[in-house]
C-alpha cells in the first residue's frame, strides 16, 4: 500500500510515517517501479504499536528498543520489563503528585486561616 493509505489506516499523517522512518522506528519499504513506497501490513501493525505506546507515555527511544528486538519470547520478556519500568515510573510520579497536592491543600488551609484571623 502507498504511504497515504498507510497513514490513513494508522490515523496519522504521511509526514509522520516519514518521520518514523527517519528515526529508524519503521524500516524503509521497498519501492515500486514507479518509485512509490510499497508498505505491507507489518508496517501498519508497527505504526499502530508506536501510536499506542506513545499514548501510554513511552518515548521514541523506548519504542525503538522494543521494535528492534528479535521476535519471540525474548521480545515478550522485554515488553514485560518495559511495562514494569513504566508502571514504576507512573507510581513514582503519582506519589510525587499526591505529595504536591497535599502541600497545596495545607497552604490553602493556612491562607484561609490567616485570612479569617484578619477579619
Biopython code that builds the backbone (N, CA, C, O; Angstrom):
import numpy as np
from Bio.PDB.StructureBuilder import StructureBuilder

atoms = [
    (1, "UNK", "N", (0.850, -1.180, 0.000)),
    (1, "UNK", "CA", (0.000, 0.000, 0.000)),
    (1, "UNK", "C", (0.888, 1.233, 0.000)),
    (1, "UNK", "O", (2.014, 1.201, 0.498)),
    (2, "UNK", "N", (0.384, 2.294, -0.550)),
    (2, "UNK", "CA", (1.147, 3.532, -0.617)),
    (2, "UNK", "C", (1.053, 4.286, 0.708)),
    (2, "UNK", "O", (0.216, 3.987, 1.559)),
    (3, "UNK", "N", (1.935, 5.270, 0.852)),
    (3, "UNK", "CA", (2.080, 5.972, 2.122)),
    (3, "UNK", "C", (0.786, 6.650, 2.576)),
    (3, "UNK", "O", (0.477, 6.645, 3.768)),
    (4, "UNK", "N", (0.037, 7.224, 1.657)),
    (4, "UNK", "CA", (-1.215, 7.886, 2.027)),
    (4, "UNK", "C", (-2.221, 6.914, 2.618)),
    (4, "UNK", "O", (-2.884, 7.221, 3.608)),
    (5, "UNK", "N", (-2.332, 5.743, 2.006)),
    (5, "UNK", "CA", (-3.246, 4.713, 2.501)),
    (5, "UNK", "C", (-2.783, 4.215, 3.870)),
    (5, "UNK", "O", (-3.590, 4.057, 4.786)),
    (6, "UNK", "N", (-1.482, 3.970, 4.000)),
    (6, "UNK", "CA", (-0.929, 3.515, 5.273)),
    (6, "UNK", "C", (-1.202, 4.536, 6.370)),
    (6, "UNK", "O", (-1.668, 4.186, 7.454)),
    (7, "UNK", "N", (-0.914, 5.785, 6.084)),
    (7, "UNK", "CA", (-1.112, 6.849, 7.066)),
    (7, "UNK", "C", (-2.582, 6.941, 7.469)),
    (7, "UNK", "O", (-2.891, 7.066, 8.654)),
    (8, "UNK", "N", (-3.479, 6.882, 6.506)),
    (8, "UNK", "CA", (-4.910, 6.963, 6.802)),
    (8, "UNK", "C", (-5.348, 5.801, 7.685)),
    (8, "UNK", "O", (-6.093, 5.995, 8.645)),
    (9, "UNK", "N", (-4.890, 4.603, 7.366)),
    (9, "UNK", "CA", (-5.273, 3.436, 8.163)),
    (9, "UNK", "C", (-4.700, 3.495, 9.569)),
    (9, "UNK", "O", (-5.305, 2.980, 10.509)),
    (10, "UNK", "N", (-3.546, 4.116, 9.720)),
    (10, "UNK", "CA", (-2.909, 4.242, 11.042)),
    (10, "UNK", "C", (-3.425, 5.457, 11.811)),
    (10, "UNK", "O", (-3.161, 5.596, 13.005)),
    (11, "UNK", "N", (-4.156, 6.333, 11.130)),
    (11, "UNK", "CA", (-4.684, 7.526, 11.783)),
    (11, "UNK", "C", (-3.650, 8.606, 12.013)),
    (11, "UNK", "O", (-3.749, 9.381, 12.965)),
    (12, "UNK", "N", (-2.644, 8.658, 11.129)),
    (12, "UNK", "CA", (-1.594, 9.674, 11.244)),
    (12, "UNK", "C", (-1.384, 10.308, 9.868)),
    (12, "UNK", "O", (-2.066, 9.959, 8.904)),
    (13, "UNK", "N", (-0.453, 11.225, 9.790)),
    (13, "UNK", "CA", (-0.150, 11.865, 8.508)),
    (13, "UNK", "C", (0.993, 11.137, 7.806)),
    (13, "UNK", "O", (1.761, 10.405, 8.431)),
    (14, "UNK", "N", (1.086, 11.351, 6.513)),
    (14, "UNK", "CA", (2.185, 10.763, 5.746)),
    (14, "UNK", "C", (3.526, 11.302, 6.239)),
    (14, "UNK", "O", (4.521, 10.578, 6.247)),
    (15, "UNK", "N", (3.556, 12.564, 6.648)),
    (15, "UNK", "CA", (4.818, 13.120, 7.155)),
    (15, "UNK", "C", (5.229, 12.436, 8.461)),
    (15, "UNK", "O", (6.421, 12.306, 8.742)),
    (16, "UNK", "N", (4.261, 12.003, 9.251)),
    (16, "UNK", "CA", (4.581, 11.286, 10.480)),
    (16, "UNK", "C", (5.180, 9.918, 10.152)),
    (16, "UNK", "O", (6.098, 9.459, 10.833)),
    (17, "UNK", "N", (4.661, 9.269, 9.111)),
    (17, "UNK", "CA", (5.234, 7.988, 8.663)),
    (17, "UNK", "C", (6.688, 8.202, 8.268)),
    (17, "UNK", "O", (7.562, 7.433, 8.669)),
    (18, "UNK", "N", (6.951, 9.247, 7.480)),
    (18, "UNK", "CA", (8.322, 9.539, 7.063)),
    (18, "UNK", "C", (9.213, 9.857, 8.265)),
    (18, "UNK", "O", (10.382, 9.471, 8.303)),
    (19, "UNK", "N", (8.646, 10.568, 9.249)),
    (19, "UNK", "CA", (9.379, 10.895, 10.468)),
    (19, "UNK", "C", (9.804, 9.610, 11.182)),
    (19, "UNK", "O", (10.958, 9.484, 11.591)),
    (20, "UNK", "N", (8.885, 8.661, 11.332)),
    (20, "UNK", "CA", (9.221, 7.399, 11.995)),
    (20, "UNK", "C", (10.252, 6.614, 11.188)),
    (20, "UNK", "O", (11.111, 5.945, 11.762)),
    (21, "UNK", "N", (10.170, 6.691, 9.881)),
    (21, "UNK", "CA", (11.194, 6.046, 9.045)),
    (21, "UNK", "C", (12.554, 6.685, 9.298)),
    (21, "UNK", "O", (13.551, 5.984, 9.467)),
    (22, "UNK", "N", (12.595, 8.008, 9.325)),
    (22, "UNK", "CA", (13.850, 8.730, 9.520)),
    (22, "UNK", "C", (14.458, 8.425, 10.889)),
    (22, "UNK", "O", (15.679, 8.412, 11.038)),
    (23, "UNK", "N", (13.614, 8.183, 11.879)),
    (23, "UNK", "CA", (14.080, 7.867, 13.232)),
    (23, "UNK", "C", (14.436, 6.396, 13.401)),
    (23, "UNK", "O", (14.914, 5.991, 14.461)),
    (24, "UNK", "N", (14.208, 5.601, 12.373)),
    (24, "UNK", "CA", (14.548, 4.188, 12.437)),
    (24, "UNK", "C", (13.503, 3.315, 13.110)),
    (24, "UNK", "O", (13.754, 2.138, 13.365)),
    (25, "UNK", "N", (12.339, 3.874, 13.400)),
    (25, "UNK", "CA", (11.273, 3.097, 14.027)),
    (25, "UNK", "C", (10.528, 2.234, 13.014)),
    (25, "UNK", "O", (9.965, 1.194, 13.355)),
    (26, "UNK", "N", (10.537, 2.671, 11.804)),
    (26, "UNK", "CA", (9.846, 1.966, 10.731)),
    (26, "UNK", "C", (10.846, 1.765, 9.603)),
    (26, "UNK", "O", (11.412, 2.732, 9.094)),
    (27, "UNK", "N", (11.070, 0.507, 9.207)),
    (27, "UNK", "CA", (12.049, 0.293, 8.137)),
    (27, "UNK", "C", (11.570, 0.898, 6.821)),
    (27, "UNK", "O", (10.371, 0.942, 6.546)),
    (28, "UNK", "N", (12.513, 1.358, 6.019)),
    (28, "UNK", "CA", (12.156, 1.884, 4.704)),
    (28, "UNK", "C", (11.625, 0.739, 3.856)),
    (28, "UNK", "O", (12.264, -0.308, 3.752)),
    (29, "UNK", "N", (10.471, 0.931, 3.255)),
    (29, "UNK", "CA", (9.875, -0.146, 2.470)),
    (29, "UNK", "C", (10.501, -0.232, 1.082)),
    (29, "UNK", "O", (11.173, 0.696, 0.633)),
    (30, "UNK", "N", (10.275, -1.341, 0.422)),
    (30, "UNK", "CA", (10.734, -1.405, -0.973)),
    (30, "UNK", "C", (9.935, -0.419, -1.818)),
    (30, "UNK", "O", (8.849, 0.012, -1.433)),
    (31, "UNK", "N", (10.478, -0.081, -2.947)),
    (31, "UNK", "CA", (9.777, 0.850, -3.838)),
    (31, "UNK", "C", (9.281, 0.114, -5.071)),
    (31, "UNK", "O", (9.913, -0.824, -5.558)),
    (32, "UNK", "N", (8.158, 0.553, -5.552)),
    (32, "UNK", "CA", (7.604, 0.015, -6.789)),
    (32, "UNK", "C", (8.426, 0.560, -7.958)),
    (32, "UNK", "O", (9.264, 1.446, -7.786)),
    (33, "UNK", "N", (8.175, 0.026, -9.125)),
    (33, "UNK", "CA", (8.865, 0.523, -10.319)),
    (33, "UNK", "C", (8.571, 2.002, -10.533)),
    (33, "UNK", "O", (9.395, 2.734, -11.082)),
    (34, "UNK", "N", (7.403, 2.435, -10.100)),
    (34, "UNK", "CA", (7.012, 3.836, -10.232)),
    (34, "UNK", "C", (7.744, 4.744, -9.241)),
    (34, "UNK", "O", (7.680, 5.968, -9.353)),
    (35, "UNK", "N", (8.439, 4.142, -8.273)),
    (35, "UNK", "CA", (9.158, 4.928, -7.275)),
    (35, "UNK", "C", (8.394, 5.108, -5.977)),
    (35, "UNK", "O", (8.948, 5.575, -4.982)),
    (36, "UNK", "N", (7.122, 4.737, -5.987)),
    (36, "UNK", "CA", (6.322, 4.861, -4.766)),
    (36, "UNK", "C", (6.742, 3.810, -3.746)),
    (36, "UNK", "O", (7.096, 2.684, -4.098)),
    (37, "UNK", "N", (6.696, 4.199, -2.480)),
    (37, "UNK", "CA", (6.962, 3.232, -1.412)),
    (37, "UNK", "C", (5.822, 2.215, -1.394)),
    (37, "UNK", "O", (4.672, 2.548, -1.678)),
    (38, "UNK", "N", (6.160, 0.973, -1.056)),
    (38, "UNK", "CA", (5.159, -0.090, -1.025)),
    (38, "UNK", "C", (5.155, -0.722, 0.370)),
    (38, "UNK", "O", (5.965, -1.600, 0.667)),
    (39, "UNK", "N", (4.231, -0.261, 1.221)),
    (39, "UNK", "CA", (4.153, -0.724, 2.606)),
    (39, "UNK", "C", (3.290, -1.978, 2.714)),
    (39, "UNK", "O", (2.370, -2.197, 1.925)),
    (40, "UNK", "N", (3.617, -2.797, 3.720)),
    (40, "UNK", "CA", (2.832, -4.004, 3.952)),
    (40, "UNK", "C", (2.061, -3.879, 5.268)),
    (40, "UNK", "O", (2.116, -2.846, 5.935)),
    (41, "UNK", "N", (1.351, -4.933, 5.628)),
    (41, "UNK", "CA", (0.549, -4.924, 6.851)),
    (41, "UNK", "C", (1.414, -4.838, 8.110)),
    (41, "UNK", "O", (0.959, -4.330, 9.135)),
    (42, "UNK", "N", (2.649, -5.325, 8.044)),
    (42, "UNK", "CA", (3.542, -5.224, 9.198)),
    (42, "UNK", "C", (3.843, -3.764, 9.514)),
    (42, "UNK", "O", (3.922, -3.380, 10.681)),
    (43, "UNK", "N", (4.012, -2.956, 8.476)),
    (43, "UNK", "CA", (4.254, -1.528, 8.691)),
    (43, "UNK", "C", (3.064, -0.902, 9.412)),
    (43, "UNK", "O", (3.239, -0.078, 10.310)),
    (44, "UNK", "N", (1.854, -1.293, 9.016)),
    (44, "UNK", "CA", (0.659, -0.781, 9.681)),
    (44, "UNK", "C", (0.643, -1.228, 11.138)),
    (44, "UNK", "O", (0.376, -0.423, 12.030)),
    (45, "UNK", "N", (0.923, -2.497, 11.385)),
    (45, "UNK", "CA", (0.954, -3.009, 12.764)),
    (45, "UNK", "C", (1.990, -2.250, 13.601)),
    (45, "UNK", "O", (1.730, -1.913, 14.756)),
    (46, "UNK", "N", (3.148, -1.986, 13.023)),
    (46, "UNK", "CA", (4.191, -1.236, 13.737)),
    (46, "UNK", "C", (3.731, 0.182, 14.050)),
    (46, "UNK", "O", (3.962, 0.680, 15.152)),
    (47, "UNK", "N", (3.089, 0.830, 13.097)),
    (47, "UNK", "CA", (2.598, 2.190, 13.325)),
    (47, "UNK", "C", (1.532, 2.218, 14.412)),
    (47, "UNK", "O", (1.516, 3.122, 15.248)),
    (48, "UNK", "N", (0.653, 1.240, 14.402)),
    (48, "UNK", "CA", (-0.378, 1.177, 15.436)),
    (48, "UNK", "C", (0.254, 0.943, 16.807)),
    (48, "UNK", "O", (-0.186, 1.516, 17.804)),
    (49, "UNK", "N", (1.289, 0.101, 16.854)),
    (49, "UNK", "CA", (2.006, -0.145, 18.105)),
    (49, "UNK", "C", (2.696, 1.132, 18.577)),
    (49, "UNK", "O", (2.647, 1.466, 19.761)),
    (50, "UNK", "N", (3.332, 1.839, 17.661)),
    (50, "UNK", "CA", (4.005, 3.095, 18.013)),
    (50, "UNK", "C", (2.997, 4.078, 18.601)),
    (50, "UNK", "O", (3.259, 4.696, 19.633)),
    (51, "UNK", "N", (1.855, 4.223, 17.950)),
    (51, "UNK", "CA", (0.831, 5.142, 18.443)),
    (51, "UNK", "C", (0.323, 4.765, 19.825)),
    (51, "UNK", "O", (0.160, 5.616, 20.699)),
    (52, "UNK", "N", (0.078, 3.485, 20.004)),
    (52, "UNK", "CA", (-0.407, 3.014, 21.306)),
    (52, "UNK", "C", (0.650, 3.246, 22.388)),
    (52, "UNK", "O", (0.333, 3.704, 23.486)),
    (53, "UNK", "N", (1.896, 2.930, 22.074)),
    (53, "UNK", "CA", (2.977, 3.121, 23.041)),
    (53, "UNK", "C", (3.151, 4.597, 23.389)),
    (53, "UNK", "O", (3.370, 4.935, 24.552)),
    (54, "UNK", "N", (3.057, 5.470, 22.402)),
    (54, "UNK", "CA", (3.181, 6.913, 22.659)),
    (54, "UNK", "C", (2.063, 7.381, 23.591)),
    (54, "UNK", "O", (2.305, 8.162, 24.511)),
    (55, "UNK", "N", (0.846, 6.905, 23.353)),
    (55, "UNK", "CA", (-0.279, 7.299, 24.214)),
    (55, "UNK", "C", (-0.105, 6.775, 25.640)),
    (55, "UNK", "O", (-0.662, 7.345, 26.578)),
    (56, "UNK", "N", (0.656, 5.705, 25.812)),
    (56, "UNK", "CA", (0.915, 5.153, 27.137)),
    (56, "UNK", "C", (2.122, 5.802, 27.815)),
    (56, "UNK", "O", (2.468, 5.449, 28.942)),
    (57, "UNK", "N", (2.761, 6.748, 27.128)),
    (57, "UNK", "CA", (3.845, 7.503, 27.739)),
    (57, "UNK", "C", (5.242, 7.062, 27.382)),
    (57, "UNK", "O", (6.206, 7.537, 27.982)),
    (58, "UNK", "N", (5.382, 6.161, 26.418)),
    (58, "UNK", "CA", (6.714, 5.708, 26.030)),
    (58, "UNK", "C", (7.362, 6.720, 25.100)),
    (58, "UNK", "O", (6.691, 7.352, 24.284)),
    (59, "UNK", "N", (8.672, 6.866, 25.232)),
    (59, "UNK", "CA", (9.425, 7.748, 24.351)),
    (59, "UNK", "C", (9.737, 7.000, 23.052)),
    (59, "UNK", "O", (9.615, 5.778, 22.979)),
    (60, "UNK", "N", (10.135, 7.748, 22.044)),
    (60, "UNK", "CA", (10.520, 7.113, 20.780)),
    (60, "UNK", "C", (11.727, 6.203, 20.977)),
    (60, "UNK", "O", (11.819, 5.152, 20.343)),
    (61, "UNK", "N", (12.646, 6.594, 21.843)),
    (61, "UNK", "CA", (13.821, 5.756, 22.101)),
    (61, "UNK", "C", (13.411, 4.432, 22.741)),
    (61, "UNK", "O", (13.945, 3.382, 22.386)),
    (62, "UNK", "N", (12.468, 4.475, 23.679)),
    (62, "UNK", "CA", (11.986, 3.251, 24.317)),
    (62, "UNK", "C", (11.278, 2.350, 23.311)),
    (62, "UNK", "O", (11.438, 1.130, 23.327)),
    (63, "UNK", "N", (10.503, 2.967, 22.449)),
    (63, "UNK", "CA", (9.773, 2.199, 21.431)),
    (63, "UNK", "C", (10.757, 1.560, 20.453)),
    (63, "UNK", "O", (10.575, 0.412, 20.049)),
    (64, "UNK", "N", (11.785, 2.293, 20.078)),
    (64, "UNK", "CA", (12.782, 1.774, 19.131)),
    (64, "UNK", "C", (13.467, 0.526, 19.681)),
    (64, "UNK", "O", (13.710, -0.426, 18.938)),
    (65, "UNK", "N", (13.775, 0.524, 20.957)),
    (65, "UNK", "CA", (14.411, -0.653, 21.569)),
    (65, "UNK", "C", (13.520, -1.871, 21.392)),
    (65, "UNK", "O", (13.989, -2.945, 21.018)),
    (66, "UNK", "N", (12.247, -1.700, 21.661)),
    (66, "UNK", "CA", (11.319, -2.819, 21.532)),
    (66, "UNK", "C", (11.183, -3.274, 20.079)),
    (66, "UNK", "O", (11.219, -4.471, 19.794)),
    (67, "UNK", "N", (11.027, -2.318, 19.165)),
    (67, "UNK", "CA", (10.820, -2.677, 17.759)),
    (67, "UNK", "C", (12.032, -3.376, 17.151)),
    (67, "UNK", "O", (11.891, -4.190, 16.238)),
    (68, "UNK", "N", (13.215, -3.059, 17.654)),
    (68, "UNK", "CA", (14.436, -3.665, 17.105)),
    (68, "UNK", "C", (14.769, -5.017, 17.733)),
    (68, "UNK", "O", (15.670, -5.715, 17.268)),
    (69, "UNK", "N", (14.043, -5.385, 18.788)),
    (69, "UNK", "CA", (14.296, -6.669, 19.458)),
    (69, "UNK", "C", (13.791, -7.809, 18.577)),
    (69, "UNK", "O", (12.779, -7.661, 17.893)),
    (70, "UNK", "N", (14.484, -8.939, 18.589)),
    (70, "UNK", "CA", (14.020, -10.082, 17.802)),
    (70, "UNK", "C", (12.681, -10.595, 18.331)),
    (70, "UNK", "O", (12.406, -10.526, 19.529)),
    (71, "UNK", "N", (11.864, -11.103, 17.432)),
    (71, "UNK", "CA", (10.554, -11.629, 17.812)),
    (71, "UNK", "C", (10.720, -12.898, 18.643)),
    (71, "UNK", "O", (11.749, -13.570, 18.568)),
    (72, "UNK", "N", (9.716, -13.212, 19.420)),
    (72, "UNK", "CA", (9.736, -14.431, 20.223)),
    (72, "UNK", "C", (9.645, -14.122, 21.702)),
    (72, "UNK", "O", (9.225, -13.037, 22.103)),
    (73, "UNK", "N", (10.046, -15.095, 22.508)),
    (73, "UNK", "CA", (9.936, -14.971, 23.957)),
    (73, "UNK", "C", (10.811, -13.837, 24.505)),
    (73, "UNK", "O", (10.438, -13.170, 25.469)),
    (74, "UNK", "N", (11.965, -13.628, 23.890)),
    (74, "UNK", "CA", (12.827, -12.538, 24.342)),
    (74, "UNK", "C", (12.159, -11.191, 24.182)),
    (74, "UNK", "O", (12.293, -10.320, 25.042)),
    (75, "UNK", "N", (11.444, -11.017, 23.092)),
    (75, "UNK", "CA", (10.744, -9.753, 22.850)),
    (75, "UNK", "C", (9.602, -9.586, 23.843)),
    (75, "UNK", "O", (9.358, -8.488, 24.343)),
    (76, "UNK", "N", (8.914, -10.666, 24.122)),
    (76, "UNK", "CA", (7.823, -10.614, 25.102)),
    (76, "UNK", "C", (8.379, -10.258, 26.481)),
    (76, "UNK", "O", (7.788, -9.447, 27.195)),
    (77, "UNK", "N", (9.496, -10.851, 26.855)),
    (77, "UNK", "CA", (10.123, -10.553, 28.148)),
    (77, "UNK", "C", (10.561, -9.088, 28.202)),
    (77, "UNK", "O", (10.415, -8.428, 29.230)),
    (78, "UNK", "N", (11.098, -8.587, 27.089)),
    (78, "UNK", "CA", (11.497, -7.182, 27.015)),
    (78, "UNK", "C", (10.280, -6.282, 27.205)),
    (78, "UNK", "O", (10.342, -5.299, 27.943)),
    (79, "UNK", "N", (9.187, -6.612, 26.548)),
    (79, "UNK", "CA", (7.967, -5.816, 26.669)),
    (79, "UNK", "C", (7.481, -5.818, 28.120)),
    (79, "UNK", "O", (7.113, -4.772, 28.655)),
    (80, "UNK", "N", (7.482, -6.973, 28.743)),
    (80, "UNK", "CA", (7.041, -7.044, 30.138)),
    (80, "UNK", "C", (7.931, -6.210, 31.055)),
    (80, "UNK", "O", (7.431, -5.535, 31.955)),
    (81, "UNK", "N", (9.233, -6.251, 30.835)),
    (81, "UNK", "CA", (10.128, -5.449, 31.682)),
    (81, "UNK", "C", (9.924, -3.952, 31.411)),
    (81, "UNK", "O", (10.009, -3.142, 32.334)),
    (82, "UNK", "N", (9.659, -3.586, 30.165)),
    (82, "UNK", "CA", (9.375, -2.182, 29.836)),
    (82, "UNK", "C", (8.087, -1.715, 30.522)),
    (82, "UNK", "O", (8.006, -0.592, 31.021)),
    (83, "UNK", "N", (7.091, -2.590, 30.537)),
    (83, "UNK", "CA", (5.825, -2.250, 31.195)),
    (83, "UNK", "C", (6.037, -2.094, 32.694)),
    (83, "UNK", "O", (5.516, -1.156, 33.299)),
    (84, "UNK", "N", (6.794, -3.001, 33.297)),
    (84, "UNK", "CA", (7.065, -2.905, 34.734)),
    (84, "UNK", "C", (7.787, -1.604, 35.062)),
    (84, "UNK", "O", (7.462, -0.939, 36.045)),
    (85, "UNK", "N", (8.768, -1.244, 34.237)),
    (85, "UNK", "CA", (9.502, 0.001, 34.460)),
    (85, "UNK", "C", (8.578, 1.205, 34.332)),
    (85, "UNK", "O", (8.635, 2.115, 35.158)),
    (86, "UNK", "N", (7.730, 1.222, 33.310)),
    (86, "UNK", "CA", (6.817, 2.348, 33.102)),
    (86, "UNK", "C", (5.818, 2.442, 34.256)),
    (86, "UNK", "O", (5.500, 3.542, 34.709)),
    (87, "UNK", "N", (5.324, 1.308, 34.732)),
    (87, "UNK", "CA", (4.411, 1.324, 35.876)),
    (87, "UNK", "C", (5.102, 1.897, 37.115)),
    (87, "UNK", "O", (4.500, 2.668, 37.861)),
    (88, "UNK", "N", (6.349, 1.526, 37.331)),
    (88, "UNK", "CA", (7.100, 2.065, 38.462)),
    (88, "UNK", "C", (7.283, 3.576, 38.322)),
    (88, "UNK", "O", (7.184, 4.311, 39.305)),
    (89, "UNK", "N", (7.548, 4.035, 37.108)),
    (89, "UNK", "CA", (7.688, 5.473, 36.868)),
    (89, "UNK", "C", (6.373, 6.200, 37.136)),
    (89, "UNK", "O", (6.365, 7.276, 37.734)),
    (90, "UNK", "N", (5.262, 5.611, 36.693)),
    (90, "UNK", "CA", (3.949, 6.211, 36.943)),
    (90, "UNK", "C", (3.643, 6.247, 38.442)),
    (90, "UNK", "O", (3.125, 7.238, 38.956)),
    (91, "UNK", "N", (3.970, 5.157, 39.132)),
    (91, "UNK", "CA", (3.738, 5.116, 40.577)),
    (91, "UNK", "C", (4.533, 6.200, 41.290)),
    (91, "UNK", "O", (4.025, 6.860, 42.197)),
    (92, "UNK", "N", (5.778, 6.379, 40.874)),
    (92, "UNK", "CA", (6.628, 7.412, 41.459)),
    (92, "UNK", "C", (6.047, 8.802, 41.179)),
    (92, "UNK", "O", (5.996, 9.651, 42.070)),
    (93, "UNK", "N", (5.618, 9.023, 39.955)),
    (93, "UNK", "CA", (5.026, 10.316, 39.597)),
    (93, "UNK", "C", (3.721, 10.553, 40.355)),
    (93, "UNK", "O", (3.419, 11.678, 40.753)),
    (94, "UNK", "N", (2.959, 9.491, 40.549)),
    (94, "UNK", "CA", (1.701, 9.606, 41.281)),
    (94, "UNK", "C", (1.952, 10.001, 42.732)),
    (94, "UNK", "O", (1.258, 10.867, 43.266)),
    (95, "UNK", "N", (2.930, 9.380, 43.368)),
    (95, "UNK", "CA", (3.274, 9.722, 44.755)),
    (95, "UNK", "C", (3.711, 11.180, 44.832)),
    (95, "UNK", "O", (3.289, 11.912, 45.728)),
    (96, "UNK", "N", (4.552, 11.600, 43.898)),
    (96, "UNK", "CA", (5.013, 12.993, 43.889)),
    (96, "UNK", "C", (3.841, 13.950, 43.681)),
    (96, "UNK", "O", (3.769, 14.990, 44.336)),
    (97, "UNK", "N", (2.939, 13.615, 42.792)),
    (97, "UNK", "CA", (1.766, 14.459, 42.550)),
    (97, "UNK", "C", (0.887, 14.532, 43.802)),
    (97, "UNK", "O", (0.405, 15.606, 44.161)),
    (98, "UNK", "N", (0.684, 13.407, 44.457)),
    (98, "UNK", "CA", (-0.111, 13.401, 45.683)),
    (98, "UNK", "C", (0.557, 14.231, 46.779)),
    (98, "UNK", "O", (-0.124, 14.921, 47.538)),
    (99, "UNK", "N", (1.884, 14.165, 46.862)),
    (99, "UNK", "CA", (2.606, 14.974, 47.850)),
    (99, "UNK", "C", (2.460, 16.465, 47.556)),
    (99, "UNK", "O", (2.236, 17.260, 48.469)),
    (100, "UNK", "N", (2.587, 16.844, 46.289)),
    (100, "UNK", "CA", (2.417, 18.253, 45.925)),
    (100, "UNK", "C", (1.001, 18.724, 46.217)),
    (100, "UNK", "O", (0.791, 19.845, 46.681)),
    (101, "UNK", "N", (0.034, 17.861, 45.942)),
    (101, "UNK", "CA", (-1.362, 18.196, 46.206)),
    (101, "UNK", "C", (-1.579, 18.427, 47.699)),
    (101, "UNK", "O", (-2.239, 19.387, 48.095)),
    (102, "UNK", "N", (-1.025, 17.549, 48.517)),
    (102, "UNK", "CA", (-1.160, 17.686, 49.969)),
    (102, "UNK", "C", (-0.521, 18.992, 50.453)),
    (102, "UNK", "O", (-1.073, 19.674, 51.317)),
    (103, "UNK", "N", (0.649, 19.337, 49.891)),
    (103, "UNK", "CA", (1.307, 20.598, 50.281)),
    (103, "UNK", "C", (0.457, 21.804, 49.874)),
    (103, "UNK", "O", (0.369, 22.783, 50.615)),
    (104, "UNK", "N", (-0.165, 21.729, 48.704)),
    (104, "UNK", "CA", (-1.028, 22.832, 48.265)),
    (104, "UNK", "C", (-2.271, 22.950, 49.142)),
    (104, "UNK", "O", (-2.702, 24.057, 49.467)),
    (105, "UNK", "N", (-2.840, 21.823, 49.522)),
    (105, "UNK", "CA", (-4.009, 21.858, 50.399)),
    (105, "UNK", "C", (-3.644, 22.469, 51.751)),
    (105, "UNK", "O", (-4.406, 23.256, 52.314)),
    (106, "UNK", "N", (-2.481, 22.101, 52.261)),
    (106, "UNK", "CA", (-2.019, 22.651, 53.539)),
    (106, "UNK", "C", (-1.838, 24.162, 53.424)),
    (106, "UNK", "O", (-2.266, 24.913, 54.301)),
    (107, "UNK", "N", (-1.202, 24.601, 52.338)),
    (107, "UNK", "CA", (-1.001, 26.034, 52.127)),
    (107, "UNK", "C", (-2.337, 26.755, 52.013)),
    (107, "UNK", "O", (-2.502, 27.841, 52.569)),
    (108, "UNK", "N", (-3.283, 26.172, 51.308)),
    (108, "UNK", "CA", (-4.610, 26.783, 51.175)),
    (108, "UNK", "C", (-5.263, 26.952, 52.544)),
    (108, "UNK", "O", (-5.820, 28.008, 52.844)),
    (109, "UNK", "N", (-5.194, 25.914, 53.371)),
    (109, "UNK", "CA", (-5.792, 25.994, 54.710)),
    (109, "UNK", "C", (-5.116, 27.073, 55.544)),
    (109, "UNK", "O", (-5.777, 27.816, 56.270)),
    (110, "UNK", "N", (-3.785, 27.154, 55.433)),
    (110, "UNK", "CA", (-3.050, 28.178, 56.184)),
    (110, "UNK", "C", (-3.473, 29.573, 55.745)),
    (110, "UNK", "O", (-3.672, 30.462, 56.573)),
    (111, "UNK", "N", (-3.611, 29.755, 54.428)),
    (111, "UNK", "CA", (-4.020, 31.069, 53.909)),
    (111, "UNK", "C", (-5.454, 31.393, 54.302)),
    (111, "UNK", "O", (-5.762, 32.539, 54.631)),
    (112, "UNK", "N", (-6.329, 30.401, 54.271)),
    (112, "UNK", "CA", (-7.716, 30.624, 54.670)),
    (112, "UNK", "C", (-7.793, 30.978, 56.158)),
    (112, "UNK", "O", (-8.560, 31.853, 56.560)),
    (113, "UNK", "N", (-6.990, 30.290, 56.962)),
    (113, "UNK", "CA", (-6.988, 30.557, 58.405)),
    (113, "UNK", "C", (-6.455, 31.959, 58.696)),
    (113, "UNK", "O", (-7.021, 32.683, 59.516)),
    (114, "UNK", "N", (-5.368, 32.339, 58.025)),
    (114, "UNK", "CA", (-4.812, 33.681, 58.271)),
    (114, "UNK", "C", (-5.746, 34.766, 57.735)),
    (114, "UNK", "O", (-5.791, 35.873, 58.272)),
    (115, "UNK", "N", (-6.476, 34.451, 56.693)),
    (115, "UNK", "CA", (-7.441, 35.399, 56.143)),
    (115, "UNK", "C", (-8.599, 35.597, 57.102)),
    (115, "UNK", "O", (-9.097, 36.710, 57.269)),
    (116, "UNK", "N", (-9.027, 34.505, 57.733)),
    (116, "UNK", "CA", (-10.131, 34.579, 58.690)),
    (116, "UNK", "C", (-9.713, 35.337, 59.947)),
    (116, "UNK", "O", (-10.530, 36.042, 60.541)),
    (117, "UNK", "N", (-8.448, 35.202, 60.360)),
    (117, "UNK", "CA", (-7.942, 35.894, 61.548)),
    (117, "UNK", "C", (-7.887, 37.397, 61.340)),
    (117, "UNK", "O", (-8.048, 38.169, 62.285)),
    (118, "UNK", "N", (-7.656, 37.816, 60.086)),
    (118, "UNK", "CA", (-7.520, 39.256, 59.794)),
    (118, "UNK", "C", (-8.853, 39.948, 59.732)),
    (118, "UNK", "O", (-8.889, 41.176, 59.661)),
    (119, "UNK", "N", (-9.939, 39.235, 59.753)),
    (119, "UNK", "CA", (-11.273, 39.866, 59.687)),
    (119, "UNK", "C", (-11.710, 40.376, 60.985)),
    (119, "UNK", "O", (-12.803, 40.931, 61.095)),
]
sb = StructureBuilder()
sb.init_structure("model")
sb.init_model(0)
sb.init_chain("A")
sb.init_seg("    ")
for serial, (resi, resn, name, xyz) in enumerate(atoms, 1):
    if name == "N":
        sb.init_residue(resn, " ", resi, " ")
    sb.init_atom(name, np.array(xyz, "f"), 0.0, 1.0, " ", f" {name:<3s}", serial, name[0])
structure = sb.get_structure()
